[in-house]
Amino acid sequence: MSYTFKEKNMPLLTLVRHGQSAYNLENRFTGNLDVELTTQGEEEAKQAGAKLRGITYAVAYTSVLKRAKETLKIILTEINERGIPVIENAALNERMYGSLQGLNKAETIAKYGGEQVELWRRSFEVRPPEGESLKDTYNRTIPYYKAEIEPKLKANQNILIVAHGNSLRALVMYLESIDKVEIAKLTIPTGSPRNYEMDSELKVLHIGYL
């Protein structure tokens, strides 16, 4: 896929959720547990890279968790950009699910009820036991994005971020001015690049999955 907006001095931000992990496959709460990609997750990363061929990135960002780092490594190999700077930071980590981490989601619903588990998973402010809410995730992810990534976008650099469902939900909430009610409806699919074309003041001009 070819982009012509670069001729107009406009930056591109690409967000990618890591490929399927072992706990995704097993329907478990993962949080900040450091689990591997599955074979399908590796293939999703390859497919994401194939969709991004032809785009040149100045810097790539990821979390410190290996499922995101491995997804990014595969993507960069696919687009032949293994030499670009890669910055890892825990601000982009998945939200911490506390005492739910590692538990099967269906079994957790059976124990606590679907309504309660849905609140823990989808709401903006409700924390799972001993864990982080999406609000907590937002409050570590967005300041990092503003301080570290926005200046590079304003300098007309294309940026790739490979992270997690909830750290990316926080970013999407910020980028698209989504309120805390609507964000509960948003799911970020694994391995699907989401592009934000911006003007020089970082006003979003176009959003779309590849």
N, C-alpha and C positions, 0 to 999 in steps of 0.2 A: 504494500500500500504506500502511495506517495503523498506527501504533504507539501502544499505550495505556500502555506501560511508563513513559513520561515522567510520567504522573500519580503514579507510585510513587517518583518522585525517583531514577530510575536512568539512567545515561548510556549512550550508544550509541557504539561505535567501528566505523567502516566502513573496510575495506581494499579497494582496487581496484588490480589490476595494469593498467598502461597497455594501450591497444589494440594490435593487431598493428602491428609496425614493419616497415620495409623489409627489415631483416636477418632478422626472423622469417620473412617471406615467402620470402626467399632461402636460408633454412636456414643462416644464418651465426652464429658466435659474436659477440655484440654487446658485452657487457660495458659499459664506460663510454664507448664511442664514442657520439657524439651524432647518432643517426639519426632520420629523420622517421617519422611514422605513415603507413601506407598508407590508401587509401580505405576498405578494410575496417576498419582500426584506428579511423578516425574514426567509422564507423558503430557499431562496438562501444562506443565512448565515449558516443555518443548513446543507445544502448540501455541502457547502465549508468545514465545520467542519468535515463532514463525510469523505471527500476526504483526510483530513489531519490526520486522526486517525493513530496512530503508529509512528508519529513524535514527538519528545520531543523538546520543545523550552525553551531556557534559559530566554528570555525576549520578551515581545510583545510591539510594539509601535503603537500608533494611534494618530489621530488629536484630537482637543478639541470639534469637532462637533458630535452631538449625533448619527447621522446615522452611522458614522464610529465606535464610541464607542460601540453602541449596536450590530453592526455586530461582532466586536471582542468579546464581552461578550458571544454571542451565539456560536461562534466558539470555544472559550475556554471551554464552557460547554460541547459541543459535543466531544471534544478531552480529556475531563477530566483533564484540565490543569488550573483550576480556581485559583490555588495558585501561579502561576508564576508572577513575577513583570510585571506591566503594566505601561508604561510611555506615558503620553499624552503631545503633544507639537503642538503649532500652526504652526510651520514650516511645518507640514504635512497637513495643512488645504487645502481645495479646493481653487483654484484661485478665487479672488474676481472679479465678473463680473460687478461691478459698477452699472450704471443706468439700465443695462439690467436685473438685478437680480429680479426674480419673474415674468418676462414677458414671455408670451407664445412664443415659438420659431417660430412657423408658422406665428403668427401675426407680429413678429419682422422682419421676412423675407419679408412679404408683405409691411412693412413700409420702410425698408432700402435696400432691394434687397438681393438676395441669395448670390451674390459674396461678398458683404461687410460683411454679417453675417458669412460666411464661413471663411473669414479672421480673424474676431474677435475670432471665435471658435477654429480654427485649426493652425493658423500661430504661429511662434515662437516669433516674436517681436511686432506684432501689438496689441495694447491694446484696449479693448472695452471702451466706454466712462466712464471715472472715475474709471476704473478697472485695473486689472493686466493682463499682457501678460504671456504666458508660460515662457518666459525668466525671468520675475520677479519671478514667482513661482520657477523656477529652482534656482535662486539666493538666495532663502531662504531655499529651501528644501535640496539642495546638500551640502552646508556647514554644516548643521545640521547632515546629514547622515555621512559625513566624520568624524566629530568630535565625534559623539555619538555612531554610530552604527558600523562603520568599525573596531574600536578597538576590539569590542566584537566578530565580525566575525573572526578577526585575532587570537583571543584567542580560536577559534574553538567552538564558541557558535552558536547554531541555533537561528535565529531571525525571528520573524513574524511581518510584517507591514501591518496594515489595514488602508487604507486611501482613496483617491479620484482619480477620473479620471485624473486630471491634475497634482497633486502632484506625482502620480505614473508614468504618462507619463514622467515627469522630471527625476525620478529615472531610468526608463528604458532607457531614452536617455543617461544618464550618464553610466549606467552599460553596455550597449551594444554599446556605441560609435556611436549612431545614429545622423546624421547631422540634421540641422534645416529644411531641405527640406523634408527628409524622415519622420521626426517625425510628420508632418502634416497628414500623412496617418494612423497613429497608433491610434487605439481605444482600451481602456481597458474595457473588459466586466465586468459587476457587478457580484460579488460572485464567481469568477473563480480564484482559487489559481494559481499563476505563480511562479515556483520554479527556483532558481539559485543555482546550485551546484558549489562550488568554491574550489580552492586549498588554501594552507596556505598563499599565497601572494594575495589572492582575485582575481586571474585570473578566469574568468567564464569558467567552463568546460562543463556545460550542462544547457540548458534553456528549460522549458516546462510547459504548462498548465496541470493541473490535470483534 
